Amino acid sequence: MNSVILGIDPGTVVMGYGLIAANNNDIALIEMGVLHLAKYKDHAERLHRIFAKTESLIKAHKPESMAIEAPFFGKNVQSMLKLGRAQGVAMAAGMTNGLLAIEYAPRKVKQSVTGRGDASKEQVWEIIKQVLHLQADDFGYLDATDAIAVAICHHYQNRSPLKEIERDSSGSFIKTGKKKKETWGAFIAANPERIKLQ
């Protein structure tokens, strides 16, 4: 059964997005594109457009999961603040529509898709074309490749056995490698020392 995954590469000038349908090793492209925001001078308006576009994609394609590329931490504080806001409203659009947005660091995405954490955007695109069986040399959507890549990364991470999701020190969701306890009974049986009698 295919699982639809929405990938988002947040930005306040250009937001990349992509949707894939994945079933084990079979991954197909549903839609990819970019939202151009430079024409909107008001930052709040850009954030509104990001929220609205993300929500419209969710309502149109009904993805089961959402993956978002975590911001790259640079030296420009204002740029980081704006990027963090862009990421936040995209995540809020997902949560408003019942999706938990899982974050992946750019290096993790590149490593997962290409095998190299320092791969270029063009190298990522070449691998994506192979994975999705695309013939075109250039769709003109290089800004959307990170969004497709983060969706593919999310699929690869979730092919492993079900693992518990927690937040790391930066607030990003991570997979801990620990299997979820299915019931309170199983938890109690596995942790009898944590039971306190009153």
N, C-alpha and C positions, 0 to 999 in steps of 0.2 A: 504494500500500500504506500503510495507516494505521500511524503511529508513536504508541505510548502514552508519554505523558510524565507523570511524577509531580512535582507542585509542592508544596513545603513552606514554610510561614511559621512558623518556630520560635518557641516561647515556653514559659515554665515555668508559666504560668497557663492560657493557651489556645494550642494549636497548631493552625493551620489547615492543611488538606491538600486537594488536588484532583488529579484525573486527567483528562486529555483524550486523545482520539484525533485525531491531526492528519494531514492529507494535503494538502499545498500550502495552498490557501486554505480548505479544508474542515476545520473544527475542531468536534468534538462533545464534549460533557461525558459523562464516564463516571461519576464520583462526586466529591462534594465534601462537606466536613464539618469539624467541629472536635473536638478532644480536650480536654475540660475537666479541668484538673489541680489546681484550687484545693483540692479536697477531700483531696488527699494532702499532709499537712503536712511529711513528710520529703522534702527536696530530691532525695536519691538515688532515692527511689521514683518521683518525677516523671520523672527521667531514664530510669529503667527503663521506664516506661510509654510515653515518647516513642519509645525504641528499639523496643519491642515493637509499637507501632501502626504505625510506619514499615515495619518488617519484614513485618507482616501485610498491609499494602497492596501491598508489592512481590510477595509470594508469591501474593496473590489476583489481581493484574492483570498481573503480569509486564511492567512498563514497560521500554522500551528506554533511557530516559534519566531523569535526576532533576535538578530545578532547585530551588534553595533561596534564599530571600531573605536577603541578608547583613544582619547586625545594624546597626541605626542607632546610631552612637556618641554616647551622651549623657554627662551629667556624673556620673551615679550609678554609681560603680565597682562596687558590689555587684550592681546590676541588670545591668550589662554582663557581669560574670563569669558570672552565672546564665544569661543569654541565650546567651553563647558556649558554655557547656556544653550547652545544649539543642540548639543548632545542631550541635555536635560529635557528639552521640550520634545525631542524625538522619542525619548524613553517614556515621557509622560503620555504621549499619544498611544504608545504601545500598551502601557499599563491601564489607561482609560478604556482600552478595548480588550482587556483580559490577557495581554501578553507580557511576560517577563523578559526584559531586554538583557541579554547576556553580553558582557563586554569582553573584547579580546584586544590585547595589545598589538600594534602594527607588526612588530617582529614575530609574534606568535602566529599571526595570520599568514605572513609570508613563509614562515617555516612550515606551517601546516600544508600550504598549497604547493609550494615549489621545492621544499626541502632545504631552503636557504633563508635565514632570517634577514639577510642583507640584500635580497633580490630587488631589482628595479621594478618600477611600475610596468615597463614594457615586458620584462621577463614574467611577471605575474600574469599579464594579459595573454602571453603565448601559452602558458600552462592552462589557463582558463579555457582558451579556445580548444585545446586538446580534450580537456575534461568534458566540455559541453558539446563537443563535436561540431564546432562552428567552422565554416569554410572561409568567411570573409576575413581579409587581412586587417581591416580596421573599420570598426563600426562607428568611429568618431566619438566613442564614449569612454575614453581612457579615464575620465574622472569618475566613472561608475565602476571601474574594475575593482577598486578597494571594497566597494559594497558587495559585489558578487563574491569576491575572495573571502570576506568575513562570513558570508552565508555558507560557502563551501567549507570553510574552517569549522563552523559550528556543526555542520553535518558530520564531518570527520570525527570531531570530539564526541559526538553523541552516538557513534556506532559502537563505542566501547560499552561495557556493562553499565547499568544505571549507577550513577555516582551522586553523592551529596553535593549540593551547591551551597557555597558559603561566600562571604565577602572577604577579600584580602585587606591589607592595611590601607590601601588607597581607596577602598570602597567598591572596587570592581568585583563582580561575581566570578568565582573560580570554582573549578571542580577539585574536590579534595582527594579523590581517589578512594574515599570510604563509601561502602555500600549503605544505602538508606536502611534504617530499621523499619520494617513494614508495620509493626504494631507495637502498642505500649507493652503488651505481654512479652514480646521478643526483646524489647529494651530492658525490661525488668529482669528477665531470665539471664541476659548477658551482663547486667550490671547490678547484682544483688547488693553490693556494698553501698549503693547510692540510695537505698530505701531506708527512710528514717521513720521509726515508729513513735507516735506521740504518746 
